[in-house]
Amino acid sequence: MRKPSTSMIVSLVVIAGLLVGMAVTYAARGQAQINALDVVLPVIACGGLLLRERYPVGALLLVMVCVAAYYRYAGLDGPVVILPFVNLYTAAEKGHLTAAIAIGAASLLGMGLGETSGVRHVENSLFLMIAGWEVAAVAFGSVTRSRRLYLQAVEQRALEAEHGKEEEARRRASEERLRIARELHDVLGHNISMINVQAAAALHGLKKRPEDAETALRTIKDTSKETLRELRTTLGVLRQVDEDAPTAPADSLARVDALVAVSGLEVRTDLSGPLDAVPTEVDLAAARIVREALTNVSRHSGAKQATLTINNTSGNIMIRVEDDGPGATYDGGSGFGLQGMRERATALGGTLEAGPRPEGGFRVVARLPLGDGAR
C-alpha cells in the first residue's frame, strides 16, 4: 500500500480543521439559514486544495474563486478563508511566485472593492490580518523553495565531488597500470632478450670454446634469477600483501655491480659522488636507464666491452654509457627501449640523448635532477 505524502496529510488535516470550524460556527449561530452553496463551494475548494501539488496555479485560482463566492453568496460565515493560505504557499514553493503574488493581490483588491460597494463588512483589523497571512504564506513558500534548491545544489556538488574522486582514482589506477606495464617490459623484455643473446653465444661456442659457453650459461642463470626476483617484487606490489611494508625498488644505483654482472659485458665503470642517498624514484629511473643501455649494447652493438660513467654532482645524476661496437643502423631512437629511457628521464624533469659516436660505437647520456628529495 502506497504511503500518503506529506502534502496529502497536510491537506487532510486542513480539511478536517475546516469541517470542525464550520460545525462550531453553525452551532454558535443557532438556527442560521444556510443554502446549497454553504456545502458545494467548500467541497469544491477542498478539491482544489487536494490538487494543489499537481496544478499549483489552477488550484489556487479555483480556491480563490470559491472562497470569494462563498463569502458573497453563502449563508454560513465559515472559516474557509484558511484554504487560500495553503494554496498560496504551495504555488510559491513550486516556483510560481509571480502568479502567487498576482492572485493574492487580486484577492485583496477584490476584498477592498467589496467593502466599498457594501457587499460585506470586514473590519480593518481583519482585512490587515488576512493580508498579512497571505504575504506570510507566499514568503514562507518562497523561502522553503530556496532552501530546497540550495540543499539540492549542495547534494549535487557532493555527488560531483564524489564522482570527481572516482575519476581521479580511476586515472591514478590507469597511470599505475601503465607504470607496472613499463616495469614488466623492462624486467621481462630486457632480461629475456639478454638470456636469448647469451644462449645463442653458448650454443655457438659450446664445442669450440667451452669456457665461453660456461660464462654465457652462468650469465643466463644470474639473469633468470634476477628476472624472477624482480617479477616476484612487482607481483607483490600488485597483490598488496602488506601495504605497510615498503617495497624496495628492483634496481638501484647502489647495486650497479649487479646491473653490470647480468649484462654479460665487460664494463669499465667510473662512479663518483654518493649513490646510496639518491631519491627513490630518481634511483630507480637511473638504474633502469643503465640496465636498458647495457642491454642495448649487448643486443645491438656487437661490442664485448662498454664504459659506464655515473656522477652525482651539482644536484644531478649524470649517466653515460658508451661502446665501440660496429652497431646497427640508427633509426633516430624510435625503438621501445630508447623511448622508455627518454620517458623516464623526461618524467623527472631530465634529459636523455642517444646516438652514434663520431669515433664509432654508440653513446647514451642521461641527466636526472635530484630535486628536493636529495640528501
C-alpha distance (Angstrom), angle and dihedral (degrees) to the residues before:
residue distance angle dihedral
M1 . . .
R2 3.78 . .
K3 3.77 114.6 .
P4 3.86 113.5 -124.3
S5 3.78 115.4 -111.4
T6 3.79 124.3 -115.0
S7 3.81 90.0 -110.6
M8 3.79 91.6 55.0
I9 3.81 91.7 48.4
V10 3.82 90.4 51.1
S11 3.80 90.6 49.0
L12 3.81 92.2 51.1
V13 3.81 91.5 47.8
V14 3.83 91.1 50.7
I15 3.81 91.4 47.8
A16 3.81 90.7 49.2
G17 3.79 90.1 49.8
L18 3.79 90.2 48.6
L19 3.83 91.6 52.6
V20 3.80 91.5 49.2
G21 3.80 91.0 48.0
M22 3.78 92.9 49.9
A23 3.80 90.8 48.3
V24 3.81 91.1 51.1
T25 3.81 90.5 47.3
Y26 3.78 92.0 50.5
A27 3.81 91.4 48.7
A28 3.79 92.2 47.9
R29 3.83 92.9 52.3
G30 3.78 94.0 50.9
Q31 3.80 113.3 -154.1
A32 3.83 95.0 8.0
Q33 3.77 116.5 171.9
I34 3.80 110.0 -117.0
N35 3.80 131.7 179.3
A36 3.79 138.1 -161.0
L37 3.81 92.0 -84.4
D38 3.81 89.3 64.2
V39 3.81 86.5 68.4
V40 3.81 104.9 27.0
L41 3.81 98.8 50.3
P42 3.86 95.8 48.5
V43 3.82 89.9 47.5
I44 3.82 91.9 51.7
A45 3.82 90.4 45.4
C46 3.81 90.3 51.3
G47 3.81 88.4 51.3
G48 3.81 88.2 54.6
L49 3.79 88.3 50.6
L50 3.81 91.0 54.9
L51 3.83 91.7 49.4
R52 3.79 96.0 48.6
E53 3.84 95.3 101.9
R54 3.80 94.2 54.7
Y55 3.83 98.8 35.2
P56 3.84 107.1 22.8
V57 3.81 99.1 169.5
G58 3.82 97.2 36.1
A59 3.81 92.1 47.8
L60 3.82 90.4 48.5
L61 3.82 91.8 52.5
L62 3.81 91.1 47.7
V63 3.81 93.1 50.6
M64 3.81 92.9 46.1
V65 3.81 92.3 51.5
C66 3.81 92.3 46.8
V67 3.80 93.2 48.7
A68 3.82 92.4 47.3
A69 3.82 91.1 49.3
Y70 3.81 91.2 45.0
Y71 3.80 94.8 57.0
R72 3.81 90.4 42.9
Y73 3.81 101.1 47.7
A74 3.84 111.1 11.5
G75 3.75 120.5 96.3
L76 3.82 99.4 -142.6
D77 3.78 117.1 69.2
G78 3.84 96.4 -143.3
P79 3.82 128.1 169.2
V80 3.84 96.6 -99.7
V81 3.82 87.8 129.9
I82 3.82 88.2 88.0
L83 3.83 91.9 69.7
P84 3.85 97.6 71.4
F85 3.80 91.1 53.5
V86 3.82 91.6 61.1
N87 3.81 92.3 45.9
L88 3.81 92.3 47.6
Y89 3.81 89.5 53.4
T90 3.82 92.0 49.1
A91 3.82 94.3 48.3
A92 3.82 91.4 51.2
E93 3.82 92.3 44.0
K94 3.82 90.5 52.0
G95 3.80 91.3 54.9
H96 3.83 99.8 -98.3
L97 3.80 93.6 118.5
T98 3.80 96.2 143.1
A99 3.80 92.6 50.4
A100 3.81 91.5 47.3
I101 3.80 92.1 51.3
A102 3.80 92.9 45.7
I103 3.81 95.1 48.1
G104 3.80 92.4 43.9
A105 3.80 91.8 49.8
A106 3.81 90.6 47.4
S107 3.80 90.8 52.8
L108 3.79 92.1 51.0
L109 3.79 90.4 46.9
G110 3.78 90.5 51.0
M111 3.76 90.4 49.4
G112 3.80 90.6 51.8
L113 3.81 92.4 48.3
G114 3.80 89.6 49.5
E115 3.76 89.5 55.9
T116 3.78 92.9 52.9
S117 3.83 91.4 48.5
G118 3.78 92.5 49.5
V119 3.80 96.9 -117.0
R120 3.78 95.3 137.6
H121 3.75 132.9 -13.7
V122 3.81 114.5 -116.9
E123 3.76 119.3 178.3
N124 3.79 116.9 -123.3
S125 3.80 91.1 -117.8
L126 3.81 91.8 54.2
F127 3.81 91.8 47.4
L128 3.82 90.9 51.3
M129 3.79 91.0 46.9
I130 3.81 92.0 52.6
A131 3.81 90.9 46.9
G132 3.80 90.4 49.2
W133 3.81 92.3 50.4
E134 3.81 91.6 50.0
V135 3.81 92.1 50.2
A136 3.81 90.1 46.6
A137 3.82 92.3 49.5
V138 3.83 92.3 50.9
A139 3.80 92.8 44.5
F140 3.81 93.3 46.9
G141 3.81 91.0 49.3
S142 3.80 91.5 50.1
V143 3.81 92.4 48.5
T144 3.80 91.3 48.1
R145 3.81 90.6 51.8
S146 3.80 91.8 48.5
R147 3.80 91.3 50.6
R148 3.81 91.7 47.7
L149 3.80 91.9 50.2
Y150 3.80 90.2 47.5
L151 3.79 92.0 52.0
Q152 3.81 90.3 47.6
A153 3.80 90.1 50.9
V154 3.80 90.9 49.6
E155 3.79 90.7 49.1
Q156 3.81 91.0 47.8
R157 3.80 91.1 50.6
A158 3.78 89.4 49.4
L159 3.80 90.5 51.1
E160 3.80 90.9 47.5
A161 3.79 90.3 48.7
E162 3.79 90.3 50.1
H163 3.79 89.7 47.4
G164 3.80 88.7 49.5
K165 3.79 89.9 52.8
E166 3.79 90.2 50.7
E167 3.81 90.6 49.4
E168 3.80 90.3 48.9
A169 3.80 90.3 49.2
R170 3.81 90.7 50.2
R171 3.80 90.6 47.7
R172 3.79 91.9 50.4
A173 3.80 90.3 46.9
S174 3.80 90.0 51.4
E175 3.80 91.4 49.7
E176 3.78 89.9 48.3
R177 3.80 91.2 51.3
L178 3.80 89.9 51.4
R179 3.79 90.5 49.2
I180 3.79 92.1 49.4
A181 3.80 90.6 46.8
R182 3.79 89.3 54.2
E183 3.79 91.4 47.6
L184 3.79 91.1 50.8
H185 3.80 89.8 48.1
D186 3.78 89.6 53.7
V187 3.78 94.7 45.0
L188 3.78 99.7 42.2
G189 3.80 103.2 25.6
H190 3.76 97.8 47.1
N191 3.77 98.6 38.7
I192 3.79 95.5 43.8
S193 3.79 88.8 49.0
M194 3.78 87.9 52.0
I195 3.80 90.5 49.7
N196 3.80 89.5 50.6
V197 3.82 92.2 51.3
Q198 3.79 92.7 47.7
A199 3.80 92.6 45.2
A200 3.79 89.7 53.3
A201 3.80 90.1 49.5
A202 3.81 91.0 48.9
L203 3.79 92.7 51.3
H204 3.77 91.4 46.8
G205 3.79 94.7 51.1
L206 3.80 99.4 32.3
K207 3.83 94.5 105.6
K208 3.79 103.2 23.7
R209 3.83 100.4 40.5
P210 3.81 110.9 15.2
E211 3.80 91.9 174.5
D212 3.82 90.6 62.2
A213 3.79 90.1 47.9
E214 3.78 90.0 52.7
T215 3.82 90.6 51.2
A216 3.80 91.2 49.1
L217 3.80 92.3 49.0
R218 3.78 90.9 49.1
T219 3.80 89.0 51.6
I220 3.82 89.5 50.1
K221 3.78 89.8 52.1
D222 3.82 93.4 49.8
T223 3.78 93.3 44.0
S224 3.80 94.0 49.1
K225 3.80 90.0 47.8
E226 3.81 90.3 50.9
T227 3.81 90.8 47.3
L228 3.80 92.6 52.2
R229 3.79 91.4 47.5
E230 3.77 93.0 51.5
L231 3.79 92.0 44.0
R232 3.81 90.4 53.3
T233 3.81 89.1 49.4
T234 3.80 92.5 51.8
L235 3.80 93.1 46.0
G236 3.78 89.3 48.3
V237 3.80 89.2 57.5
L238 3.80 90.3 49.7
R239 3.78 93.2 50.4
Q240 3.82 91.6 44.6
V241 3.75 92.0 -150.3
D242 3.78 92.3 168.7
E243 3.79 114.1 15.0
D244 3.78 92.5 -179.4
A245 3.77 93.8 58.6
P246 3.83 111.1 79.9
T247 3.79 114.8 -131.1
A248 3.76 115.1 -132.3
P249 3.79 115.6 -129.8
A250 3.77 115.1 -96.5
D251 3.81 91.9 -125.7
S252 3.77 130.7 31.1
L253 3.78 138.0 176.1
A254 3.79 86.0 -123.8
R255 3.82 86.1 67.2
V256 3.78 97.8 49.8
D257 3.80 90.5 132.2
A258 3.82 89.9 60.6
L259 3.81 91.2 49.2
V260 3.78 90.2 51.0
A261 3.80 93.1 45.7
V262 3.80 95.1 56.3
S263 3.80 92.4 48.4
G264 3.80 92.4 74.1
L265 3.81 90.5 -138.2
E266 3.76 134.9 114.7
V267 3.77 99.7 -111.7
R268 3.76 125.4 -172.1
T269 3.81 108.2 -152.5
D270 3.79 129.9 -157.5
L271 3.79 111.8 -173.2
S272 3.81 125.1 177.7
G273 3.77 133.2 170.8
P274 3.82 127.2 23.8
L275 3.80 112.4 -49.4
D276 3.79 98.5 175.7
A277 3.84 96.6 68.9
V278 3.81 100.7 54.0
P279 3.84 120.1 129.1
T280 3.80 110.2 -93.2
E281 3.79 99.3 -115.2
V282 3.82 92.4 44.9
D283 3.80 90.1 47.1
L284 3.82 92.4 51.2
A285 3.82 94.0 45.0
A286 3.80 91.8 48.4
A287 3.80 92.7 48.8
R288 3.81 90.9 48.3
I289 3.80 91.1 50.8
V290 3.80 90.5 50.7
R291 3.81 91.1 48.9
E292 3.82 93.1 47.9
A293 3.77 93.7 45.6
L294 3.82 93.0 50.4
T295 3.80 90.1 45.6
N296 3.79 90.3 53.5
V297 3.80 90.0 50.7
S298 3.79 90.4 52.7
R299 3.81 94.9 44.7
H300 3.78 103.9 38.4
S301 3.80 114.0 14.7
G302 3.77 101.2 62.0
A303 3.81 88.0 -140.5
K304 3.78 123.6 134.7
Q305 3.78 94.5 -159.8
A306 3.78 135.4 49.9
T307 3.79 139.0 176.0
L308 3.80 121.9 -130.1
T309 3.81 120.1 -167.0
I310 3.82 122.3 -178.4
N311 3.81 121.8 177.5
N312 3.80 127.9 -178.7
T313 3.79 102.0 -162.2
S314 3.80 139.2 129.5
G315 3.80 94.0 11.1
N316 3.80 94.3 -57.1
I317 3.76 138.9 97.0
M318 3.81 108.1 -135.6
I319 3.80 117.1 -162.3
R320 3.80 124.8 -172.7
V321 3.80 124.6 178.4
E322 3.82 118.1 -179.2
D323 3.78 136.5 172.3
D324 3.79 135.4 179.9
G325 3.80 98.7 -143.6
P326 3.79 124.9 130.1
G327 3.82 88.7 -110.6
A328 3.78 129.9 -171.9
T329 3.79 132.3 -81.4
Y330 3.82 108.7 -65.0
D331 3.83 112.3 -127.6
G332 3.81 97.4 -168.0
G333 3.79 95.5 -91.6
S334 3.81 99.6 -65.3
G335 3.81 94.6 137.2
F336 3.79 121.1 107.6
G337 3.79 92.5 -114.3
L338 3.80 96.8 57.0
Q339 3.80 90.9 38.7
G340 3.78 90.7 53.8
M341 3.81 92.2 49.2
R342 3.80 91.5 48.1
E343 3.82 92.1 48.3
R344 3.80 91.1 51.6
A345 3.79 91.9 51.3
T346 3.81 94.3 44.4
A347 3.82 92.6 48.4
L348 3.81 88.5 60.7
G349 3.80 94.0 45.4
G350 3.80 93.3 -101.7
T351 3.78 136.1 116.8
L352 3.78 137.9 -121.8
E353 3.78 128.4 -161.1
A354 3.79 124.7 -173.2
G355 3.76 133.8 174.3
P356 3.81 147.2 110.0
R357 3.79 119.5 -51.9
P358 3.82 118.1 -121.9
E359 3.78 90.0 -125.9
G360 3.79 92.6 48.7
G361 3.76 135.6 -84.3
F362 3.79 128.1 58.2
R363 3.80 135.5 -70.6
V364 3.81 134.5 -158.1
V365 3.82 118.0 -170.0
A366 3.81 121.3 -177.7
R367 3.79 131.5 179.9
L368 3.82 118.5 -163.2
P369 3.82 118.6 -177.4
L370 3.78 114.3 -136.6
G371 3.81 94.1 -146.2
D372 3.79 122.2 -171.1
G373 3.77 92.7 -40.3
A374 3.80 95.2 73.7
R375 3.75 117.4 106.9
